[in-house]
Amino acid sequence: MLGIELPTDAYLARLREELSRIDQAAVGRWADLIYRAWEQGRFVFLLGNGGSGTTASHMSEDLGKSTLPESVLHDESRRRLKVLSLTDNAGWIMAVGNDLAYDQIFVQQLMNYGSAGDVVIAISGSGNSPNVLRAVEWANRHGLVTFGLTGYGGGQLKAIQQDGLHVDLADMGMVESIHLCLFHWVLNDVHARINRVGRYAAA
């Protein structure tokens, strides 16, 4: 954990350095993927464990509520982004984990909800979480689009995902922070496209 060794100024300098190394094209493709899902009426599913699980919840909440301005949230004619975090159905997760296996908690939900053309955003700092991998493998076999958010060496997820954003850093806290930081740009970009504001106002 970098914060154990580094004082605040050095930690922030390292964070700036890691952000500067991010593949900006991958961030753009992430935004494109979500915008296309909105255009095509596809579902976006998010999943992860621990901190990545709460990141999936955070992303799902923001994408569900904040892709439209609050002033039009009562407008039933506006198309909504179909988005669901598979980390949030506690009863189903516990039942599947208890009755089948923990590596089935996400894929069993996808079997109910997922269809070809839907999007799976899989978050795993290590890239080796079995339950994330089982979901991505199923999604790949059934025509869903998979996008991974990884850290460390990327693990197996980086190898099997169709596309993704990799933070090449062996510090889980900073990896998770960068995933969420970049997501907020993605959210803003998708909001701007849907609502034709900002740099998309004339589009």
C-alpha positions as CSV (number, residue, x, y, z in Angstrom):
1,M,0.0,0.0,0.0
2,L,1.7,3.1,-1.2
3,G,0.2,5.3,1.6
4,I,2.2,3.3,4.2
5,E,5.5,4.5,2.7
6,L,4.7,7.8,1.0
7,P,3.8,11.1,2.6
8,T,0.9,13.0,1.2
9,D,2.8,15.1,-1.4
10,A,4.6,12.0,-2.8
11,Y,1.4,10.0,-2.8
12,L,-0.4,12.7,-4.8
13,A,2.6,13.0,-7.2
14,R,2.4,9.2,-7.8
15,L,-1.3,9.5,-8.4
16,R,-0.7,12.2,-11.0
17,E,2.0,10.1,-12.6
18,E,-0.3,7.0,-12.8
19,L,-3.2,9.1,-14.3
20,S,-0.8,10.5,-17.0
21,R,0.0,6.9,-18.0
22,I,-3.7,5.9,-18.7
23,D,-4.6,4.9,-22.2
24,Q,-7.0,7.8,-23.0
25,A,-8.3,6.0,-26.1
26,A,-9.5,3.2,-23.8
27,V,-11.4,5.7,-21.7
28,G,-13.1,7.0,-24.8
29,R,-14.0,3.5,-25.9
30,W,-15.6,2.9,-22.5
31,A,-17.8,6.0,-23.0
32,D,-18.6,4.9,-26.5
33,L,-19.7,1.5,-25.3
34,I,-22.2,3.0,-22.8
35,Y,-23.5,5.6,-25.2
36,R,-24.2,2.9,-27.8
37,A,-26.0,0.8,-25.2
38,W,-28.3,3.8,-24.6
39,E,-28.8,4.3,-28.3
40,Q,-29.7,0.7,-28.9
41,G,-31.7,0.1,-25.8
42,R,-29.2,-2.5,-24.4
43,F,-28.6,-3.3,-20.8
44,V,-25.3,-2.3,-19.1
45,F,-24.4,-4.7,-16.3
46,L,-21.7,-4.0,-13.7
47,L,-20.0,-6.4,-11.4
48,G,-17.0,-6.7,-9.0
49,N,-16.0,-7.8,-5.5
50,G,-15.2,-5.7,-2.4
51,G,-14.1,-2.2,-3.3
52,S,-14.7,-3.0,-7.0
53,G,-18.2,-4.2,-6.0
54,T,-19.0,-0.9,-4.4
55,T,-17.6,0.9,-7.4
56,A,-20.0,-1.2,-9.6
57,S,-22.8,0.0,-7.3
58,H,-21.7,3.6,-7.5
59,M,-21.3,3.5,-11.3
60,S,-24.8,1.9,-11.7
61,E,-26.4,4.6,-9.5
62,D,-24.7,7.4,-11.4
63,L,-25.5,6.0,-14.8
64,G,-29.1,5.3,-13.9
65,K,-29.8,8.8,-12.5
66,S,-27.3,11.2,-13.9
67,T,-27.3,10.5,-17.6
68,L,-30.4,12.8,-17.7
69,P,-30.6,16.2,-16.1
70,E,-32.8,16.3,-13.0
71,S,-35.1,18.7,-14.7
72,V,-36.4,16.0,-17.1
73,L,-36.4,13.0,-14.7
74,H,-40.2,13.1,-14.6
75,D,-40.4,13.1,-18.4
76,E,-41.7,9.6,-19.3
77,S,-40.9,10.2,-23.0
78,R,-37.1,10.4,-22.4
79,R,-35.2,7.2,-23.2
80,R,-33.4,5.8,-20.2
81,L,-30.2,3.9,-19.9
82,K,-30.9,0.3,-18.8
83,V,-28.2,-0.3,-16.1
84,L,-27.9,-2.8,-13.3
85,S,-25.2,-3.6,-10.8
86,L,-25.1,-7.3,-10.1
87,T,-23.5,-6.7,-6.8
88,D,-26.7,-5.3,-5.2
89,N,-29.1,-8.2,-5.0
90,A,-28.0,-9.4,-1.6
91,G,-30.6,-12.2,-1.3
92,W,-29.9,-13.7,-4.7
93,I,-26.1,-13.5,-4.1
94,M,-26.4,-15.2,-0.7
95,A,-28.6,-17.9,-2.1
96,V,-26.4,-18.7,-5.1
97,G,-23.2,-18.5,-3.0
98,N,-24.8,-20.9,-0.4
99,D,-26.6,-23.3,-2.7
100,L,-24.2,-23.4,-5.7
101,A,-20.8,-21.7,-5.4
102,Y,-19.5,-18.2,-4.9
103,D,-18.1,-18.1,-8.4
104,Q,-21.7,-18.4,-9.7
105,I,-23.1,-15.2,-8.0
106,F,-22.8,-13.0,-11.1
107,V,-23.1,-15.5,-14.0
108,Q,-26.4,-16.8,-12.6
109,Q,-27.9,-13.3,-12.7
110,L,-26.6,-12.8,-16.2
111,M,-28.3,-16.0,-17.3
112,N,-31.6,-14.4,-16.2
113,Y,-31.1,-10.9,-17.4
114,G,-28.5,-10.9,-20.2
115,S,-29.0,-10.9,-24.0
116,A,-26.8,-10.7,-27.0
117,G,-25.7,-7.1,-27.5
118,D,-25.9,-6.1,-23.8
119,V,-22.7,-4.8,-22.1
120,V,-20.9,-6.3,-19.2
121,I,-18.4,-4.0,-17.3
122,A,-16.3,-6.3,-15.2
123,I,-14.2,-4.7,-12.4
124,S,-11.3,-6.6,-10.8
125,G,-8.2,-5.0,-9.5
126,S,-6.3,-8.3,-9.7
127,G,-8.1,-9.6,-12.8
128,N,-8.4,-13.0,-11.2
129,S,-11.7,-13.0,-9.3
130,P,-13.4,-16.4,-10.3
131,N,-16.9,-15.0,-10.1
132,V,-16.0,-12.1,-12.4
133,L,-14.3,-14.5,-14.8
134,R,-17.2,-16.9,-15.0
135,A,-19.6,-14.0,-15.8
136,V,-17.3,-12.7,-18.6
137,E,-16.8,-16.1,-20.0
138,W,-20.5,-16.6,-20.2
139,A,-21.1,-13.2,-21.7
140,N,-18.4,-13.8,-24.4
141,R,-20.1,-17.1,-25.4
142,H,-23.5,-15.5,-25.6
143,G,-22.9,-12.4,-27.7
144,L,-22.6,-9.8,-25.0
145,V,-19.9,-7.1,-25.1
146,T,-17.4,-7.3,-22.3
147,F,-15.2,-4.5,-21.0
148,G,-12.8,-5.0,-18.1
149,L,-11.4,-2.6,-15.5
150,T,-8.2,-4.1,-14.2
151,G,-5.0,-3.3,-12.2
152,Y,-1.8,-5.1,-11.3
153,G,-0.9,-7.3,-14.3
154,G,-4.4,-7.5,-15.5
155,G,-4.7,-11.2,-14.7
156,Q,-7.0,-13.5,-16.6
157,L,-9.7,-10.9,-17.1
158,K,-7.4,-8.8,-19.2
159,A,-6.8,-11.9,-21.4
160,I,-10.5,-12.8,-21.9
161,Q,-12.2,-9.4,-22.0
162,Q,-13.1,-8.0,-25.4
163,D,-11.9,-4.6,-24.5
164,G,-10.9,-2.8,-21.3
165,L,-9.0,-0.2,-19.3
166,H,-5.9,-1.3,-17.5
167,V,-4.2,0.5,-14.6
168,D,-0.7,-1.0,-14.6
169,L,-0.1,-0.5,-10.9
170,A,0.3,-2.9,-7.9
171,D,-1.7,-0.9,-5.4
172,M,-5.3,-1.8,-5.0
173,G,-6.4,1.5,-3.4
174,M,-5.0,3.6,-6.1
175,V,-6.2,1.3,-8.8
176,E,-9.8,1.5,-7.5
177,S,-9.5,5.3,-7.1
178,I,-8.4,5.7,-10.7
179,H,-11.2,3.4,-12.0
180,L,-13.8,5.6,-10.3
181,C,-12.1,8.9,-11.1
182,L,-12.1,8.0,-14.9
183,F,-15.6,6.8,-14.7
184,H,-16.8,10.2,-13.7
185,W,-15.4,11.6,-17.0
186,V,-17.2,8.7,-18.8
187,L,-20.4,9.6,-17.1
188,N,-20.1,13.3,-18.0
189,D,-19.3,12.4,-21.6
190,V,-22.3,10.1,-21.9
191,H,-24.5,12.7,-20.3
192,A,-23.3,15.4,-22.7
193,R,-23.9,13.1,-25.8
194,I,-27.4,12.1,-24.7
195,N,-28.5,15.6,-23.9
196,R,-26.5,17.4,-26.7
197,V,-24.8,19.8,-24.3
198,G,-21.3,21.0,-23.8
199,R,-19.0,20.0,-26.7
200,Y,-21.8,18.0,-28.2
201,A,-24.3,20.9,-28.3
202,A,-24.0,21.4,-32.0
203,A,-23.9,17.7,-32.9
